[in-house]
Amino acid sequence: MPVGWWLMAVQFGYIALRLADRWPRWQAGALVSALGLGIPPWYEEFAAPARAWHYVTSGPVLGHTPVWIILTYGGCMLSIALAALEFYRPGHWTRALLAGFLAAGGIMFSAVFWFSLLGQ
């Protein structure tokens, strides 16, 4: 799982950087967040039939995936995109560390926020 999240952070951060070359930053961040609402939760749908894991919740569910998980992924990808767009500078390790802390904080905030709102 940690390797999967590492790959996801690299992929979505890279997508944000490439989109920002052609579009305004806010549009690049919004598109990456929208992709985060759709692509990673799609993988969650395969987990229940494969008997890898399932969610037990009384909150709203879309397919096999709770809505708070879907919204959490959107927030995660937004924080990864913002970290990449604001802090990426080749060769600056301190900026990379700050970006990592920002992305991690955004991921944790998104998960706690959406779970407390919809995950009961």
C-alpha positions in Angstrom: 0.0 0.0 0.0 2.7 2.6 0.7 4.2 1.9 -2.7 0.8 2.3 -4.3 0.3 5.7 -2.6 3.8 6.8 -3.6 3.0 5.9 -7.2 -0.3 7.7 -7.0 1.4 10.9 -5.6 4.0 10.9 -8.4 1.4 10.3 -11.1 -1.1 12.9 -10.0 1.6 15.4 -9.1 3.1 15.0 -12.6 -0.3 15.3 -14.2 -0.8 18.6 -12.3 2.5 19.9 -13.4 2.0 19.1 -17.1 -1.5 20.5 -17.1 -0.3 23.7 -15.5 2.0 24.2 -18.5 -1.1 24.7 -20.7 -3.8 25.8 -18.4 -4.1 28.1 -15.4 -3.0 26.5 -12.1 -6.5 26.5 -10.6 -7.9 24.5 -13.6 -5.0 22.0 -13.4 -5.7 21.5 -9.7 -9.4 21.2 -10.3 -9.0 18.6 -13.0 -6.6 16.5 -10.9 -9.0 16.7 -8.0 -11.8 15.6 -10.4 -9.6 12.7 -11.6 -9.1 11.8 -8.0 -12.8 11.6 -7.4 -13.1 9.1 -10.2 -10.0 7.0 -10.9 -8.8 5.8 -7.4 -12.3 5.0 -6.1 -12.8 2.9 -9.2 -10.1 0.6 -7.9 -12.1 0.4 -4.6 -14.9 -1.2 -6.5 -12.7 -4.2 -7.4 -11.8 -4.9 -3.8 -15.2 -6.2 -2.5 -15.8 -8.7 -5.3 -12.1 -9.8 -5.0 -12.7 -10.2 -1.3 -9.6 -8.0 -0.6 -11.6 -5.7 1.7 -14.9 -4.1 2.2 -16.3 -1.1 4.1 -19.0 -1.4 6.8 -20.7 1.9 7.1 -24.1 3.3 7.7 -23.3 6.4 5.6 -24.1 6.9 1.9 -22.5 4.3 -0.4 -22.0 4.4 -4.2 -21.6 0.8 -5.4 -19.3 -0.8 -2.8 -17.5 2.4 -1.9 -18.7 4.8 0.8 -19.1 8.4 -0.5 -16.7 9.7 2.2 -13.9 7.5 0.6 -14.6 9.0 -2.8 -14.5 12.6 -1.5 -11.4 11.8 0.5 -9.6 10.7 -2.7 -10.7 14.0 -4.3 -9.2 15.9 -1.4 -6.0 13.8 -1.5 -5.4 14.5 -5.1 -6.1 18.2 -4.7 -3.5 18.4 -1.9 -1.0 16.4 -4.0 -1.7 18.7 -7.0 -1.3 21.9 -4.9 1.9 20.6 -3.3 3.4 19.9 -6.7 2.3 23.1 -8.3 3.4 25.3 -5.4 6.6 23.6 -4.2 8.2 21.8 -7.2 11.6 23.2 -8.1 14.3 20.8 -9.4 17.1 20.3 -6.9 15.4 22.0 -3.9 15.1 19.2 -1.3 13.7 21.5 1.4 10.8 22.5 -0.9 10.2 18.8 -1.6 10.0 18.1 2.1 7.6 21.0 2.6 5.5 19.7 -0.3 5.5 16.2 1.3 4.3 17.6 4.6 1.6 19.7 2.9 0.3 16.8 0.9 0.3 14.5 3.9 -1.5 17.1 6.0 -4.0 17.6 3.2 -4.6 13.8 2.9 -5.1 13.5 6.7 -7.4 16.5 6.9 -9.5 15.3 3.9 -9.9 11.9 5.4 -10.9 13.1 8.9 -13.2 15.8 7.5 -15.2 13.6 5.1 -15.3 10.7 7.6 -16.6 12.9 10.4 -19.2 14.4 8.0 -20.4 11.3 6.2 -18.8 8.2 7.6 -20.9 7.5 10.6 
